[in-house]
């Protein structure tokens, strides 16, 4: 099946894949060939695109997924491929959030921490 | 004297030459930026196309149209105007074109009554113009016109959506310059809020709609999707405007360079004429002088000279 990962500024990934795993706001979901038409809102998560010769990971900070006609389209306003993630910066951000846990309101800290986690996980630095 | 004129002309030619160098450089920079800006416009297109399609499928799948960003207000008391201009000038009529169109719309629809409009301005030029004219400015954003990022668009869209949702404005129009080609750009004013139903709910392009599964509910997805859609639209407008700005600047600087060239040519001619004139005058003076001397030599020598010879 055809997979596209699209951010507002460009297409991050486009190609054939065997399986796509991601997480909608109500839980993890995986798409195989000829999945039924589906539209979902994505959580902050790692999107894993399994291809015939490996796996591509991307950090997605919210977004949408549409499956139709054997095509998976992932739309996200903030998305990064593993190769684009600055591990050092992500780690710093995470530490910063952890230090300031008590100063900021919970939702913001939680979202920030999860973003940092997802980034690090994608970059394989956890 | 003629030599003085020559010097003045030489100085002016020199200053036009350095001006030409500057405008030529700006022209080349703008030209290279157009290409980049155009690439960004086309790179942003898949996202906004896909997001529009998802909304269409959602609508076809029964998502309600009761979302606040979709609701038309019965009574439009106050209108918001988003004006997208540049931070820098020297771009021909680029800035004034958008500003004038926005001002005309504002005057026609609200009569310039400050309680009936809100201005959201992008770019220093719009801010300067409207504040100088005494308009009330709701928000202004600068430093993003050259190479707008999606984060910029999100920041601006957030302010506008908040004003709309809180009822400070009942409608928002977006004035920007559409990039049609390097040669053509057009100022347009488009509805921004509420999101026009027709633009997103017309029947999906191909055949009968598939039966989608939704996670969470269609309305839940639409809630999240519409703000993103608005951001993507604003982002597209900002990218278009940036490409138009560079195209306009390139054109303006090209004609400035041509004009400088023309002026240099004219001044060069004037200078050559002045130089020739001064040379001619000098030759005339020398010839006149020589002639006067020659005539003097042909006359008899003065008397004292003869006396001197005799005494010798």
Interface residues (C-beta under 8 A of the other chain):
Chain A: X4 X6 X7 X8 X9 X10 X11 X24 X25 X26 X27 X29 X36 X37 X38 X39 X40 X41 X62 X64 X66 X68 X69 X73 X75 X77
Chain B: X40 X43 X44 X46 X47 X48 X50 X51 X53 X54 X57 X58 X61 X149 X150 X153 X154 X210 X211 X212 X213 X214 X215 X216 X218 X220 X221 X224 X225 X228 X231 X232 X235
